Amino acid sequence: MKKVALVTGATSGIGRALVELLMKEKIHVIAVARNEEKANQVRASLASLTKEVSLDFVIGDFKNNQTTKKVSEDISQLIKTKYEGQLDILMNVAGIVSSGYHENEDGNEVTFAVNHLSPYILTHYMIPFLKASKDPYILVVSSLSHYRASINWNNIQNKKFYNILKAYKRSKLYNVFFVKALANMFPEIKTYAIDPGLVKTEIGLKNTSKLAAFVWKLRVSSGTDAYYPTKFMVDIILNRGELAPSGSYMKEGRAVKSNPITYEMSHAEKLMDYSATLTGLSYQKFANK
């Protein structure tokens, strides 16, 4: 069977571009969307590509632990029934920027929940499928903003003195810690953090104030289109270009140094333990299987 990929944030920006490029490479795609209308728009625009590969949408939201687990269970069922348990590529793309402090139903700050906990939960559900693949990959979209982030274990979710930029930067730092932890735990799965650079996407226009949206528009006016970073992401999972060690931070298809703090594995391990406590899901049960 052809390769099977799972893409989150699949109806706009980097996620939407990834779906298209993966299908053009003859890879089956399972895509996650928050609503059926946007999913149908993508289906229609890519209808010509479905003659050779499948495009399946799973509708759901990553706003809290329960909804993320429901999406993950629905995806798992689809993988089992349609693809006979095959999943080769997981691309965690979905993310948010949020003006003002907001908590979800679990009491978690929403930027932390969507940008870190949802990939943590979804990946946990996908690990058994990926471990069974002959050539598995996990890619997590981080950001160059992680370089300007610090970690404060007394304020890990930015519940004190919330700041939109600090919350986002830290969530992208956590993405890098997550990747390094996964690479350490599962050497058989090639896992990378992706720096897409400055991209013209709508992430800064959703869940943000008018001022933040205005600033975002100005900032991304000089950015690339979404197809630029996604081309390098597809090259990585197809083994085209540089062969980088698992756990690397990748920019334009090359491994580059991430924030120095990300090389302190004690932080990555502590973040994984904290996430396990919040979600009730531990990766330890997979480590020796």
C-alpha positions in Angstrom: 0.0 0.0 0.0 1.1 3.6 -0.6 2.2 5.6 2.4 -0.4 7.1 4.8 0.0 10.5 6.4 -2.0 12.3 9.0 -2.1 16.1 8.9 -3.6 18.5 11.5 -4.7 22.0 10.8 -5.5 20.8 7.3 -7.9 23.4 5.9 -5.6 26.4 5.8 -2.0 27.6 5.7 0.8 25.1 6.1 -1.6 22.2 6.8 -3.6 22.8 3.6 -0.5 23.1 1.5 0.9 19.8 3.0 -2.3 17.9 2.1 -1.9 19.0 -1.5 1.8 18.2 -1.8 1.5 14.9 -0.1 -1.3 13.8 -2.4 0.8 14.9 -5.4 3.5 12.5 -4.1 0.9 9.7 -4.2 0.5 9.5 -0.4 -2.9 8.8 1.2 -3.9 11.6 3.5 -6.0 11.7 6.7 -6.7 15.3 7.4 -8.2 16.9 10.6 -10.6 19.9 10.3 -12.7 21.7 12.8 -15.8 21.9 10.6 -17.3 20.1 7.6 -17.7 23.2 5.5 -14.0 23.9 5.3 -13.2 20.2 4.8 -15.6 20.2 1.9 -13.9 23.2 0.3 -10.5 21.4 0.5 -12.1 18.2 -0.9 -13.5 20.1 -3.8 -10.2 21.9 -4.6 -8.2 18.6 -4.5 -10.8 16.4 -6.2 -8.6 15.7 -9.2 -5.9 14.2 -7.0 -8.2 11.6 -5.4 -8.1 9.5 -8.5 -4.9 7.9 -7.3 -4.9 8.5 -3.5 -7.4 8.9 -0.8 -8.2 12.1 1.2 -10.2 11.4 4.4 -11.3 14.1 6.7 -11.9 13.6 10.4 -13.9 16.5 12.0 -13.0 17.6 15.5 -11.4 20.1 17.7 -8.2 20.3 19.8 -9.6 22.8 22.3 -9.4 20.5 25.3 -8.3 17.0 26.4 -11.7 15.4 25.8 -12.2 16.7 22.3 -8.6 15.9 21.4 -9.0 12.3 22.6 -12.3 12.0 20.7 -10.6 13.1 17.5 -7.7 10.7 18.2 -10.1 7.8 18.7 -11.9 8.6 15.5 -8.6 8.7 13.5 -7.5 5.5 15.1 -10.7 3.8 14.0 -10.3 5.0 10.5 -6.7 3.8 10.3 -7.7 0.4 11.5 -10.7 0.0 9.2 -9.6 1.7 6.0 -5.8 1.4 6.1 -5.4 -1.9 8.0 -3.6 -0.2 10.8 -1.1 1.6 8.6 0.2 5.1 9.4 3.6 6.2 8.3 3.7 10.0 8.8 2.3 12.2 11.5 2.4 16.0 10.9 1.3 18.1 13.9 0.6 21.5 12.3 -2.5 22.9 14.1 -1.8 25.8 16.4 -3.3 29.1 17.7 -2.3 32.5 19.0 -4.6 33.9 21.6 -5.0 37.5 22.9 -5.8 37.6 26.5 -5.7 34.8 29.1 -8.3 32.0 28.5 -8.8 28.6 30.1 -10.5 25.6 28.6 -12.8 23.2 30.3 -9.8 21.4 31.8 -8.4 24.5 33.4 -5.5 24.7 31.0 -4.5 27.9 29.2 -5.7 27.6 25.6 -2.4 28.3 23.8 -0.7 25.7 25.9 -3.6 23.2 25.4 -3.8 23.5 21.6 -0.2 24.0 20.7 1.3 21.5 23.1 -1.2 19.2 24.8 -3.1 18.4 21.7 0.0 17.1 19.8 1.0 15.3 23.0 -2.4 13.5 23.1 -2.8 12.8 19.4 0.8 11.5 19.0 0.2 9.2 22.0 -2.7 7.6 20.2 -0.7 7.3 16.9 2.5 5.8 18.4 1.4 2.1 18.0 0.6 2.6 14.3 3.9 4.5 13.7 5.9 1.9 15.5 4.5 -0.7 13.1 5.5 1.3 10.0 8.7 0.4 8.1 9.5 4.1 7.7 7.8 6.2 10.3 8.0 10.0 10.7 6.7 12.6 13.2 7.0 16.3 12.3 5.9 19.0 14.7 5.7 22.6 13.5 7.5 24.9 15.9 8.7 28.5 15.2 11.7 30.7 15.2 10.0 32.5 18.1 11.1 29.6 20.4 14.6 31.1 20.4 13.3 34.0 22.4 11.4 31.8 24.9 12.4 30.8 28.4 11.0 28.1 30.7 9.5 28.8 34.1 8.3 25.8 36.0 6.5 28.0 38.4 4.4 29.5 35.5 4.5 26.8 32.8 1.1 27.7 31.4 1.6 31.5 31.7 -1.3 31.8 34.1 0.5 34.6 35.9 1.1 37.8 34.0 -0.2 36.4 30.7 1.3 37.9 27.5 0.2 36.8 24.0 3.7 36.7 22.6 5.3 35.0 25.7 2.6 32.3 25.7 3.1 31.6 22.0 6.9 31.5 22.2 6.8 29.2 25.1 4.4 26.8 23.4 6.7 26.6 20.4 9.6 25.9 22.8 7.6 23.1 24.3 7.2 21.7 20.8 11.0 21.4 20.5 11.2 19.7 23.9 8.5 17.3 22.9 10.3 16.3 19.7 13.6 15.7 21.6 11.8 13.6 24.1 10.1 11.5 21.4 13.4 11.0 19.5 15.0 9.8 22.7 12.1 7.4 23.6 11.5 6.1 20.1 14.7 5.9 18.1 12.9 3.9 15.4 10.6 6.9 14.6 12.3 9.8 12.8 11.1 12.8 14.7 11.7 16.5 13.8 10.8 20.0 14.9 10.1 22.2 11.9 10.9 25.9 11.7 8.7 27.1 8.8 10.1 30.7 8.9 7.8 33.7 8.5 4.8 32.4 6.5 1.7 34.3 5.3 -0.9 32.4 7.2 -4.0 33.4 9.2 -2.9 32.1 12.6 -2.4 35.7 13.9 -5.9 36.7 12.7 -7.8 34.2 14.8 -8.5 34.5 18.5 -6.7 37.8 18.6 -7.5 41.4 19.3 -7.8 44.0 16.4 -4.4 45.4 17.4 -2.7 42.0 17.4 -4.3 41.1 14.1 -3.1 44.4 12.6 0.4 43.8 13.8 0.3 40.3 12.4 -0.7 41.5 9.0 2.2 43.9 8.9 4.6 41.3 10.1 3.7 38.6 7.6 3.5 40.9 4.6 7.2 40.0 4.0 6.7 36.3 4.6 6.7 33.3 2.2 3.6 31.5 1.0 2.7 28.2 2.8 4.1 26.0 0.0 7.7 27.2 0.7 8.2 25.5 4.1 5.9 22.5 3.2 8.1 21.5 0.3 11.0 21.0 2.7 8.8 19.1 5.0 7.7 16.7 2.3 11.4 16.3 1.2 12.2 15.2 4.8 9.7 12.4 4.9 10.6 11.2 1.4 14.3 11.1 2.4 15.3 13.8 -0.1 18.0 16.2 0.9 20.0 16.2 4.2 19.8 13.1 6.4 19.5 14.7 9.9 19.5 12.9 13.2 16.1 12.3 14.8 15.2 15.0 17.2 16.8 17.7 15.1 15.3 21.2 14.6 14.9 21.7 10.9 14.8 24.9 8.8 14.6 24.8 5.0 15.4 21.1 5.1 18.6 21.4 7.1 19.3 20.7 10.8 20.1 23.9 12.7 20.8 24.6 16.3 17.6 25.2 18.4 17.4 27.3 21.6 20.3 26.2 23.9 17.9 25.3 26.6 16.3 22.6 24.5 19.4 20.5 24.8 18.8 20.1 28.6 16.9 16.9 28.5 15.8 17.2 32.1 13.4 19.9 30.9 12.0 17.7 28.2 11.5 14.8 30.6 9.8 17.1 33.2 7.5 18.5 30.5 6.5 15.0 29.5 5.8 14.0 33.1 3.7 17.2 33.6 1.8 16.5 30.4 1.1 12.9 31.4 -0.3 14.2 34.7 -2.6 16.7 32.9 -3.9 14.2 30.3 -3.7 10.8 32.0 -1.6 9.5 29.1 2.0 8.4 29.6 4.4 7.4 26.8 6.3 5.1 29.1 4.1 2.2 28.3 5.3 2.2 24.7 9.0 2.7 25.4 10.1 -0.9 25.8 7.6 -2.5 23.3 
